[in-house]
Amino acid sequence: MILPIVAYGDPVLRKKGKEIPQDYPKLKELIEDMWVTMYEAFGVGLAAPQIGRSIRLFIVDAEPFADDENLSEEEKAQLTAMKKVFINPKIVAEEGEEWAFNEGCLSIPEVREDVFRKPQITIEYYDENFEFHTETFNGIGARVIQHEYDHIEGILFTDKLSSLKKRLIKGKLSNISKGKVQADYRMRYPLMKKGR
């Protein structure tokens, strides 16, 4: 089932997600719905807060980035194999010199900005079968995970922008929360007037 994606301004996007138990109700269905919703919106990641659930769960499929001809064969292979479910994740290390990359977010349509993040992360998490993993990711794959991880911490990519950039996009963000934006997928707007 395709779920509506929660737009900027909804309080759920600012809450720190709660850990979930292995017997979380209808977890398999929830994960399946998240995959369908993410692909319908042409996303590469989706966190549970973006569908209105304040829990520590996100999914990523970084394969679309593997088409970049500037990447090495090793990087392309890592991105192609990167379709993963992260339950109760914890980033245990972020390493390297920060680099900029133009990011967007399904909850913040029509806004893209350069965000600085470290190039390598080590993360502990449970997969959809509640098997425990510790893995290290680099480059774009690491960035996608960091972006989704921020969501379960109540952080948005716009929080990482300079105060000048934040002022420049303030009007756009306000319009998004009111539903004054074009999105090619179902959204739920927190401040949208009823009957519009």
Residue frames as a rotation matrix with the C-alpha (Angstrom) as fourth column:
MET 1
0.579 0.816 0.000 0.00
0.816 -0.579 0.000 0.00
0.000 0.000 -1.000 0.00
ILE 2
-0.328 -0.656 0.680 1.30
0.600 -0.701 -0.387 3.45
0.730 0.281 0.624 -0.90
LEU 3
0.204 0.319 -0.925 1.40
0.954 -0.277 0.115 5.66
-0.220 -0.906 -0.361 2.17
PRO 4
0.838 0.057 0.542 1.30
0.234 -0.936 -0.263 9.47
0.493 0.347 -0.798 2.19
ILE 5
-0.174 -0.957 -0.232 4.66
0.857 -0.031 -0.514 11.07
0.485 -0.289 0.826 2.93
VAL 6
0.578 0.370 -0.727 4.61
0.761 -0.565 0.317 13.56
-0.294 -0.737 -0.608 5.77
ALA 7
0.440 -0.354 0.826 5.61
0.497 -0.670 -0.552 17.09
0.748 0.653 -0.119 4.70
TYR 8
-0.666 -0.745 0.029 7.97
0.498 -0.473 -0.727 19.53
0.556 -0.470 0.686 6.38
GLY 9
-0.520 0.428 0.739 6.38
-0.600 -0.799 0.040 21.17
0.608 -0.422 0.673 9.42
ASP 10
0.575 0.713 -0.401 4.78
-0.215 0.605 0.766 18.02
0.789 -0.355 0.502 10.86
PRO 11
0.435 -0.407 0.803 5.91
-0.900 -0.213 0.380 17.50
0.016 -0.888 -0.459 14.49
VAL 12
0.927 -0.066 0.370 6.59
-0.003 0.983 0.183 13.78
-0.376 -0.171 0.911 13.85
LEU 13
0.684 -0.703 0.194 9.63
0.360 0.094 -0.928 14.79
0.634 0.705 0.317 11.78
ARG 14
0.114 -0.626 0.771 11.14
-0.570 -0.677 -0.465 16.45
0.813 -0.387 -0.434 14.87
LYS 15
0.737 0.203 0.645 10.72
-0.664 0.402 0.631 13.54
-0.131 -0.893 0.431 17.29
LYS 16
-0.508 -0.861 -0.032 13.48
-0.861 0.508 0.000 11.11
0.016 0.028 -0.999 18.15
GLY 17
0.193 0.625 -0.756 12.23
-0.625 0.672 0.396 7.67
0.756 0.396 0.521 17.10
LYS 18
0.293 -0.004 0.956 11.69
-0.871 0.412 0.269 4.90
-0.395 -0.911 0.117 19.65
GLU 19
-0.807 -0.567 -0.166 13.35
-0.590 0.765 0.258 1.49
-0.020 0.306 -0.952 19.36
ILE 20
0.273 0.939 -0.211 11.02
-0.938 0.308 0.157 -1.29
0.212 0.155 0.965 18.35
PRO 21
-0.115 -0.259 0.959 10.80
-0.564 0.812 0.152 -4.92
-0.818 -0.524 -0.239 19.53
GLN 22
-0.952 -0.307 -0.009 11.03
-0.204 0.611 0.765 -7.95
-0.230 0.730 -0.644 17.24
ASP 23
-0.545 0.818 0.185 7.27
0.824 0.563 -0.064 -8.50
-0.156 0.117 -0.981 17.64
TYR 24
-0.756 0.269 -0.597 6.36
-0.226 -0.963 -0.148 -4.94
-0.614 0.023 0.789 16.59
PRO 25
0.097 0.916 0.390 2.80
0.185 0.368 -0.911 -5.19
-0.978 0.160 -0.133 15.16
LYS 26
0.834 0.377 0.404 2.65
0.398 0.096 -0.912 -5.82
-0.382 0.921 -0.070 11.41
LEU 27
0.186 -0.863 -0.470 6.35
-0.219 -0.502 0.836 -5.02
-0.958 -0.053 -0.283 10.92
LYS 28
-0.546 -0.403 0.734 6.68
0.539 0.501 0.677 -7.02
-0.641 0.766 -0.056 7.67
GLU 29
0.300 0.756 0.582 3.67
0.953 -0.213 -0.214 -5.21
-0.038 0.619 -0.785 6.15
LEU 30
0.798 -0.047 -0.600 5.01
0.120 -0.965 0.234 -1.85
-0.590 -0.259 -0.765 7.30
ILE 31
-0.238 -0.965 -0.111 8.39
-0.070 -0.097 0.993 -2.48
-0.969 0.244 -0.044 5.67
GLU 32
-0.434 0.150 0.888 6.71
0.839 0.427 0.337 -3.66
-0.328 0.892 -0.311 2.45
ASP 33
0.671 0.737 0.083 4.51
0.731 -0.639 -0.239 -0.53
-0.123 0.221 -0.968 2.42
MET 34
0.492 -0.572 -0.657 7.62
-0.100 -0.786 0.610 1.62
-0.865 -0.235 -0.443 2.93
TRP 35
-0.574 -0.697 0.431 9.37
0.342 0.274 0.899 0.02
-0.744 0.663 0.081 -0.10
VAL 36
-0.069 0.643 0.763 6.29
0.997 0.065 0.036 0.56
-0.026 0.763 -0.646 -2.29
THR 37
0.826 0.406 -0.392 5.93
0.453 -0.891 0.029 4.16
-0.337 -0.201 -0.920 -1.06
MET 38
0.118 -0.880 -0.460 9.63
-0.057 -0.469 0.881 4.97
-0.991 -0.078 -0.105 -1.59
TYR 39
-0.659 -0.392 0.642 9.74
0.550 0.331 0.767 3.55
-0.513 0.858 -0.002 -5.12
GLU 40
0.287 0.851 0.440 6.49
0.957 -0.236 -0.169 5.30
-0.040 0.470 -0.882 -6.07
ALA 41
0.917 0.037 -0.397 8.13
0.117 -0.977 0.179 8.61
-0.381 -0.211 -0.900 -5.04
PHE 42
0.688 -0.713 0.134 11.45
0.281 0.091 -0.955 7.74
0.669 0.695 0.263 -6.78
GLY 43
0.706 -0.442 0.553 13.32
-0.706 -0.489 0.512 7.98
0.044 -0.752 -0.658 -3.49
VAL 44
0.036 -0.763 -0.645 16.55
-0.253 0.617 -0.745 6.23
0.967 0.190 -0.171 -2.46
GLY 45
-0.868 -0.243 -0.432 15.66
0.339 0.345 -0.875 6.15
0.362 -0.906 -0.217 1.23
LEU 46
0.044 0.896 0.441 12.65
-0.284 -0.412 0.866 6.46
0.958 -0.163 0.237 3.50
ALA 47
-0.939 -0.339 -0.062 12.47
-0.008 0.202 -0.979 6.69
0.345 -0.919 -0.192 7.28
ALA 48
-0.419 0.817 -0.395 9.46
0.872 0.484 0.075 5.72
0.253 -0.313 -0.915 9.40
PRO 49
-0.409 0.310 -0.858 8.91
0.437 -0.759 -0.483 9.32
-0.801 -0.573 0.175 10.66
GLN 50
-0.890 0.019 -0.456 8.29
-0.373 -0.606 0.703 10.31
-0.263 0.795 0.546 7.02
ILE 51
-0.527 0.792 -0.310 5.19
0.056 0.396 0.917 8.11
0.848 0.466 -0.253 7.01
GLY 52
0.168 0.656 0.736 4.10
-0.601 -0.524 0.604 9.35
0.781 -0.543 0.307 10.44
ARG 53
0.856 0.092 -0.508 5.70
0.270 0.760 0.592 6.68
0.441 -0.644 0.626 12.66
SER 54
0.496 -0.680 0.541 8.12
-0.781 -0.621 -0.064 7.84
0.380 -0.391 -0.839 15.34
ILE 55
0.877 -0.231 0.422 10.17
-0.023 0.856 0.516 4.63
-0.480 -0.462 0.746 15.41
ARG 56
0.042 -0.968 -0.249 13.79
-0.691 -0.208 0.692 3.71
-0.721 0.143 -0.678 14.65
LEU 57
0.108 0.066 0.992 13.34
0.552 0.826 -0.115 2.18
-0.827 0.560 0.053 11.22
PHE 58
0.317 0.071 -0.946 14.46
-0.673 -0.686 -0.277 3.21
-0.669 0.724 -0.169 7.75
ILE 59
0.541 -0.114 0.833 15.09
0.542 0.805 -0.242 1.65
-0.643 0.582 0.498 4.36
VAL 60
0.115 -0.515 -0.849 17.60
-0.616 -0.708 0.346 2.49
-0.780 0.483 -0.399 1.63
ASP 61
0.507 -0.125 0.853 18.15
0.671 0.679 -0.299 1.45
-0.542 0.724 0.428 -1.96
ALA 62
0.241 -0.536 -0.809 21.12
-0.219 -0.842 0.493 3.42
-0.946 0.058 -0.320 -3.31
GLU 63
-0.051 -0.298 0.953 21.25
0.722 0.648 0.242 1.61
-0.690 0.700 0.182 -6.67
PRO 64
0.846 0.401 0.353 20.14
0.529 -0.543 -0.651 4.68
-0.069 0.738 -0.672 -8.73
PHE 65
0.727 -0.631 -0.271 23.45
-0.502 -0.758 0.416 6.36
-0.468 -0.166 -0.868 -7.77
ALA 66
0.122 -0.711 0.692 25.42
0.227 0.699 0.678 3.45
-0.966 0.074 0.247 -9.32
ASP 67
0.680 0.206 0.704 24.80
0.717 0.011 -0.697 4.97
-0.151 0.979 -0.140 -12.79
ASP 68
0.868 -0.383 -0.316 27.31
-0.340 -0.922 0.184 7.77
-0.362 -0.052 -0.931 -12.06
GLU 69
0.833 -0.552 -0.033 30.26
0.300 0.503 -0.811 7.25
0.464 0.666 0.584 -14.42
ASN 70
0.246 -0.766 0.594 32.61
-0.634 -0.591 -0.499 9.10
0.733 -0.254 -0.631 -12.02
LEU 71
0.577 0.029 0.816 32.40
-0.757 0.395 0.521 6.19
-0.307 -0.918 0.250 -9.56
SER 72
-0.609 -0.782 -0.128 34.85
-0.791 0.590 0.162 3.30
-0.052 0.201 -0.978 -9.39
GLU 73
-0.243 0.491 -0.837 33.61
-0.338 0.766 0.547 -0.23
0.909 0.416 -0.020 -10.15
GLU 74
-0.755 -0.103 -0.647 33.91
0.518 0.511 -0.686 -1.02
0.401 -0.853 -0.333 -6.42
GLU 75
-0.878 0.447 -0.173 31.71
-0.228 -0.707 -0.670 1.96
-0.422 -0.549 0.722 -5.48
LYS 76
-0.370 0.761 -0.533 29.15
-0.857 -0.059 0.511 1.02
0.357 0.646 0.675 -8.15
ALA 77
-0.408 0.161 -0.898 29.04
0.102 0.986 0.131 -2.56
0.907 -0.039 -0.419 -6.85
GLN 78
-0.913 0.051 -0.404 28.49
0.405 0.000 -0.914 -1.34
-0.047 -0.999 -0.021 -3.26
LEU 79
-0.700 0.674 -0.233 25.63
-0.609 -0.735 -0.298 0.92
-0.373 -0.067 0.925 -4.32
THR 80
-0.332 0.563 -0.757 24.00
-0.661 0.433 0.613 -1.78
0.673 0.703 0.229 -6.48
ALA 81
-0.430 0.090 -0.898 24.01
0.404 0.909 -0.102 -4.17
0.807 -0.407 -0.427 -3.52
MET 82
-0.990 -0.106 -0.095 22.69
0.133 -0.455 -0.880 -1.57
0.050 -0.884 0.464 -1.12
LYS 83
-0.094 0.989 0.115 19.02
-0.409 -0.143 0.901 -2.41
0.908 0.037 0.418 -0.68
LYS 84
-0.711 -0.338 -0.616 18.69
0.405 0.520 -0.752 -2.65
0.575 -0.784 -0.233 3.08
VAL 85
0.553 0.815 0.173 16.35
0.126 -0.287 0.949 -2.35
0.823 -0.504 -0.262 6.05
PHE 86
-0.656 -0.751 0.072 17.77
0.106 -0.186 -0.977 -0.71
0.747 -0.634 0.202 9.19
ILE 87
0.565 0.817 -0.114 15.96
0.175 0.016 0.984 -1.40
0.806 -0.576 -0.134 12.48
ASN 88
0.971 -0.137 -0.194 17.11
0.160 -0.226 0.961 0.21
-0.176 -0.965 -0.197 15.76
PRO 89
0.462 -0.851 0.250 20.32
0.633 0.119 -0.765 1.42
0.621 0.512 0.593 14.08
LYS 90
0.850 -0.322 -0.418 23.18
0.153 -0.608 0.779 3.16
-0.505 -0.726 -0.467 15.85
ILE 91
0.690 -0.699 0.187 26.00
0.041 -0.221 -0.974 4.96
0.722 0.680 -0.124 14.03
VAL 92
0.836 -0.408 -0.367 29.08
0.492 0.261 0.830 4.09
-0.243 -0.875 0.419 16.07
ALA 93
-0.209 -0.921 -0.330 31.68
0.488 -0.390 0.780 5.97
-0.847 0.002 0.531 13.98
GLU 94
0.935 0.279 0.220 31.82
0.333 -0.475 -0.815 8.75
-0.123 0.835 -0.537 11.38
GLU 95
0.170 -0.975 -0.141 35.23
0.452 -0.051 0.890 9.27
-0.876 -0.215 0.432 9.83
GLY 96
-0.209 -0.421 0.883 37.09
0.978 -0.074 0.196 11.28
-0.017 0.904 0.427 7.23
GLU 97
-0.886 -0.173 -0.431 36.99
0.171 -0.984 0.043 14.83
-0.431 -0.036 0.901 5.94
GLU 98
0.022 0.996 -0.089 33.52
0.288 -0.091 -0.953 16.26
-0.957 -0.005 -0.289 5.37
TRP 99
-0.948 -0.245 0.201 32.44
0.251 -0.191 0.949 16.66
-0.194 0.951 0.242 1.73
ALA 100
-0.421 0.808 -0.413 29.52
-0.553 -0.589 -0.589 18.41
-0.719 -0.020 0.695 0.09
PHE 101
-0.917 0.281 0.283 26.79
0.399 0.620 0.676 16.72
0.015 0.732 -0.681 -1.92
ASN 102
-0.703 0.708 0.073 23.48
-0.652 -0.681 0.333 18.08
0.285 0.186 0.940 -3.19
GLU 103
-0.922 0.378 -0.088 20.70
0.376 0.811 -0.449 16.50
-0.098 -0.447 -0.889 -1.11
GLY 104
-0.453 0.875 0.168 16.94
-0.622 -0.446 0.644 16.50
0.638 0.187 0.747 -1.32
CYS 105
-0.952 0.208 0.224 14.21
-0.066 0.578 -0.814 14.88
-0.299 -0.789 -0.536 0.77
LEU 106
-0.632 0.770 0.087 10.80
0.543 0.360 0.759 13.38
0.553 0.528 -0.645 -0.02
SER 107
0.096 0.669 -0.737 9.34
0.978 -0.202 -0.056 15.35
-0.187 -0.715 -0.674 2.93
ILE 108
0.096 -0.163 -0.982 10.77
0.093 -0.981 0.172 18.61
-0.991 -0.108 -0.079 1.52
PRO 109
0.277 0.032 0.960 9.94
0.899 0.346 -0.271 18.56
-0.340 0.938 0.067 -2.22
GLU 110
0.715 -0.012 0.699 11.51
0.512 -0.672 -0.535 21.13
0.477 0.740 -0.474 -4.58
VAL 111
0.779 -0.560 0.282 14.32
-0.625 -0.664 0.411 21.98
-0.043 -0.496 -0.867 -2.13
ARG 112
0.744 -0.658 -0.117 17.85
0.616 0.744 -0.259 20.75
0.258 0.121 0.959 -2.82
GLU 113
0.800 -0.526 0.287 20.98
-0.575 -0.809 0.120 22.04
0.169 -0.262 -0.950 -1.11
ASP 114
0.070 -0.870 -0.488 24.62
-0.113 0.479 -0.870 21.07
0.991 0.116 -0.065 -0.60
VAL 115
0.895 0.187 0.405 25.13
-0.428 0.105 0.898 19.32
0.125 -0.977 0.174 2.74
PHE 116
-0.111 -0.989 -0.096 28.49
-0.763 0.147 -0.629 18.46
0.636 0.003 -0.771 4.33
ARG 117
0.876 0.315 0.364 28.88
-0.476 0.684 0.552 14.98
-0.075 -0.658 0.750 5.81
LYS 118
-0.122 -0.929 0.351 31.74
-0.756 0.316 0.574 12.64
-0.644 -0.195 -0.740 6.67
PRO 119
-0.075 0.060 -0.995 32.53
-0.956 0.279 0.088 10.07
0.283 0.959 0.036 3.94
GLN 120
-0.475 -0.147 -0.868 32.67
-0.090 0.989 -0.119 6.91
0.875 0.022 -0.483 6.06
ILE 121
0.045 0.525 0.850 30.36
-0.976 -0.156 0.148 5.50
0.211 -0.837 0.505 8.72
THR 122
-0.859 -0.101 -0.502 30.16
0.009 0.977 -0.213 2.35
0.512 -0.187 -0.838 10.80
ILE 123
-0.234 0.890 0.390 26.64
-0.922 -0.331 0.202 1.39
0.309 -0.313 0.898 11.83
GLU 124
-0.989 0.095 0.114 25.10
0.038 0.905 -0.423 -1.32
-0.143 -0.414 -0.899 13.99
TYR 125
-0.343 0.924 -0.167 21.56
-0.938 -0.347 0.006 -2.38
-0.053 0.159 0.986 13.11
TYR 126
-0.436 0.350 0.829 19.04
0.057 0.930 -0.363 -5.20
-0.898 -0.111 -0.426 12.84
ASP 127
-0.955 0.152 -0.253 17.73
-0.267 -0.080 0.960 -6.23
0.125 0.985 0.117 9.44
GLU 128
-0.194 0.980 -0.045 14.12
-0.874 -0.152 0.461 -7.16
0.445 0.129 0.886 8.61
ASN 129
0.337 0.253 -0.907 14.69
0.050 0.957 0.286 -10.64
0.940 -0.142 0.310 10.11
PHE 130
0.872 -0.054 0.487 16.06
-0.466 -0.396 0.791 -9.07
0.151 -0.916 -0.371 13.31
GLU 131
0.584 -0.804 -0.110 19.57
0.805 0.591 -0.043 -10.33
0.100 -0.063 0.993 12.60
PHE 132
0.767 -0.336 -0.547 22.28
0.066 -0.806 0.588 -8.04
-0.639 -0.487 -0.596 14.00
HIS 133
0.532 -0.622 0.574 24.90
0.781 0.100 -0.616 -6.45
0.326 0.776 0.539 11.71
THR 134
0.444 -0.483 -0.755 27.86
0.093 -0.813 0.575 -4.10
-0.891 -0.325 -0.316 12.06
GLU 135
0.385 -0.262 0.885 28.86
0.918 0.206 -0.338 -2.63
-0.094 0.943 0.319 8.70
THR 136
-0.265 -0.515 -0.815 30.99
0.233 -0.854 0.465 0.15
-0.936 -0.066 0.347 7.29
PHE 137
0.526 0.474 0.706 29.78
0.823 -0.073 -0.563 2.24
-0.215 0.877 -0.429 4.35
ASN 138
-0.501 -0.767 -0.402 31.59
0.525 -0.638 0.563 4.84
-0.688 0.071 0.722 2.26
GLY 139
-0.987 -0.079 0.137 30.78
0.158 -0.546 0.823 7.72
0.010 0.834 0.552 -0.07
ILE 140
-0.562 0.825 0.061 27.25
-0.612 -0.465 0.639 8.13
0.556 0.322 0.766 -1.39
GLY 141
-0.031 0.538 -0.843 26.03
0.292 0.811 0.507 4.98
0.956 -0.231 -0.182 0.36
ALA 142
-0.590 -0.266 -0.762 27.20
0.800 -0.069 -0.595 6.36
0.106 -0.962 0.253 3.70
ARG 143
-0.979 0.199 0.039 25.51
-0.200 -0.980 -0.018 9.67
0.034 -0.025 0.999 2.92
VAL 144
-0.264 0.936 -0.232 22.14
-0.327 0.140 0.935 8.08
0.907 0.322 0.270 2.15
ILE 145
-0.004 0.208 -0.978 22.29
0.741 0.658 0.137 6.22
0.672 -0.724 -0.156 5.46
GLN 146
-0.823 -0.357 -0.441 23.31
0.564 -0.598 -0.569 9.37
-0.061 -0.718 0.694 7.37
HIS 147
-0.795 0.578 0.184 20.40
-0.433 -0.754 0.493 11.29
0.424 0.312 0.850 5.84
GLU 148
0.092 0.871 -0.482 17.87
-0.092 0.489 0.867 8.60
0.992 -0.035 0.125 6.83
TYR 149
-0.254 -0.277 -0.927 19.48
0.853 0.388 -0.350 8.13
0.456 -0.879 0.138 10.25
ASP 150
-0.988 -0.092 0.127 19.03
0.040 -0.930 -0.364 11.85
0.152 -0.355 0.923 10.88
HIS 151
-0.297 0.953 0.062 15.28
-0.435 -0.193 0.880 11.38
0.850 0.234 0.471 10.32
ILE 152
0.352 0.460 -0.816 14.99
0.458 0.676 0.578 8.91
0.817 -0.576 0.027 13.20
GLU 153
-0.492 -0.554 -0.672 16.91
0.870 -0.271 -0.413 11.43
0.047 -0.787 0.615 15.34
GLY 154
0.480 0.778 -0.405 14.42
0.754 -0.602 -0.264 14.21
-0.449 -0.179 -0.876 14.49
ILE 155
-0.196 -0.662 -0.723 16.94
-0.023 -0.735 0.678 16.02
-0.980 0.150 0.129 12.26
LEU 156
0.823 0.441 0.359 16.32
0.372 0.060 -0.926 17.25
-0.430 0.896 -0.115 8.69
PHE 157
0.049 -0.874 0.484 18.98
0.999 0.044 -0.021 18.02
-0.002 0.485 0.875 6.08
THR 158
0.384 0.158 0.909 17.90
0.362 -0.932 0.009 21.67
0.849 0.326 -0.416 6.15
ASP 159
0.990 -0.053 -0.133 19.10
0.114 -0.268 0.957 21.84
-0.087 -0.962 -0.259 9.78
LYS 160
0.318 -0.944 0.085 22.66
0.745 0.304 0.593 21.37
-0.586 -0.125 0.800 8.49
LEU 161
0.289 -0.154 0.945 22.58
0.800 -0.503 -0.327 24.46
0.525 0.851 -0.022 6.26
SER 162
-0.804 -0.590 -0.079 24.15
0.559 -0.702 -0.442 27.83
0.205 -0.399 0.894 7.03
SER 163
-0.318 0.710 -0.628 21.94
0.536 -0.412 -0.737 30.46
-0.782 -0.571 -0.249 8.65
LEU 164
-0.569 0.084 -0.818 21.96
-0.574 -0.752 0.322 32.42
-0.588 0.653 0.477 5.36
LYS 165
-0.896 0.233 -0.379 20.76
-0.170 0.609 0.775 29.39
0.411 0.758 -0.506 3.36
LYS 166
-0.631 0.690 -0.355 18.08
0.763 0.467 -0.447 28.70
-0.142 -0.552 -0.821 6.00
ARG 167
-0.337 0.491 -0.803 16.80
0.018 -0.849 -0.527 32.28
-0.941 -0.192 0.278 5.62
LEU 168
-0.722 -0.025 -0.691 16.77
-0.654 -0.300 0.694 31.96
-0.225 0.954 0.200 1.82
ILE 169
-0.776 0.424 -0.467 14.60
0.011 0.750 0.662 28.82
0.631 0.509 -0.586 1.87
LYS 170
-0.912 0.407 -0.044 12.35
0.046 -0.004 -0.999 29.80
-0.407 -0.913 -0.015 4.79
GLY 171
-0.281 0.840 -0.464 9.47
-0.849 -0.443 -0.288 30.85
-0.447 0.313 0.838 2.50
LYS 172
-0.307 0.101 -0.946 9.70
-0.681 0.672 0.292 27.62
0.665 0.734 -0.137 0.49
LEU 173
-0.914 -0.094 -0.395 9.59
0.178 0.782 -0.598 25.54
0.365 -0.616 -0.698 3.67
SER 174
-0.710 0.699 -0.081 6.56
-0.280 -0.386 -0.879 27.46
-0.646 -0.601 0.470 4.92
ASN 175
-0.125 0.658 -0.743 4.77
-0.992 -0.103 0.076 26.86
-0.027 0.746 0.665 1.61
ILE 176
-0.616 -0.149 -0.774 5.58
-0.298 0.953 0.054 23.12
0.730 0.263 -0.631 1.75
SER 177
-0.965 0.231 -0.126 3.96
0.212 0.394 -0.895 22.81
-0.157 -0.890 -0.429 5.20
LYS 178
-0.356 0.874 -0.330 0.83
-0.476 -0.473 -0.741 24.51
-0.804 -0.107 0.584 3.79
GLY 179
0.084 0.374 0.924 0.67
0.519 0.775 -0.361 22.22
-0.851 0.509 -0.129 0.76
LYS 180
0.837 0.163 -0.522 1.68
-0.284 -0.685 -0.670 24.95
-0.467 0.710 -0.528 -1.70
VAL 181
-0.312 -0.948 -0.066 4.09
-0.717 0.189 0.672 22.69
-0.624 0.257 -0.738 -3.57
GLN 182
0.536 0.418 -0.734 4.08
-0.811 0.496 -0.310 20.26
0.234 0.761 0.605 -6.50
ALA 183
-0.443 -0.628 0.639 4.91
-0.687 0.696 0.207 16.69
-0.575 -0.347 -0.741 -5.53
ASP 184
-0.285 0.276 -0.918 4.50
-0.814 0.436 0.384 13.71
0.506 0.857 0.100 -7.85
TYR 185
-0.596 0.075 -0.800 3.50
0.335 0.928 -0.163 11.45
0.730 -0.365 -0.578 -4.94
ARG 186
0.487 0.867 -0.108 0.96
0.403 -0.113 0.908 11.38
0.775 -0.486 -0.405 -2.10
MET 187
-0.710 -0.697 0.101 1.77
0.250 -0.384 -0.889 13.77
0.658 -0.606 0.447 0.74
ARG 188
0.407 0.740 -0.536 0.25
0.850 -0.092 0.519 14.80
0.335 -0.667 -0.666 4.06
TYR 189
-0.369 -0.516 0.773 0.65
0.284 -0.854 -0.435 18.52
0.885 0.059 0.462 4.80
PRO 190
-0.568 0.094 -0.818 0.47
0.820 0.151 -0.552 19.66
0.072 -0.984 -0.163 8.44
LEU 191
-0.617 0.274 -0.738 -0.87
0.188 -0.859 -0.476 23.17
-0.764 -0.433 0.479 7.83
MET 192
-0.941 0.277 0.192 -2.94
0.173 -0.091 0.981 22.64
0.289 0.956 0.037 4.70
LYS 193
-0.597 0.798 0.081 -6.34
-0.721 -0.489 -0.490 24.29
-0.351 -0.351 0.868 4.87
LYS 194
-0.548 0.497 0.672 -9.18
0.352 0.867 -0.354 21.78
-0.759 0.043 -0.650 4.71
GLY 195
0.500 0.861 0.092 -11.26
0.384 -0.125 -0.915 21.81
-0.776 0.492 -0.393 1.54
ARG 196
0.121 -0.544 -0.831 -8.36
-0.697 -0.642 0.319 22.83
-0.707 0.541 -0.457 -0.69
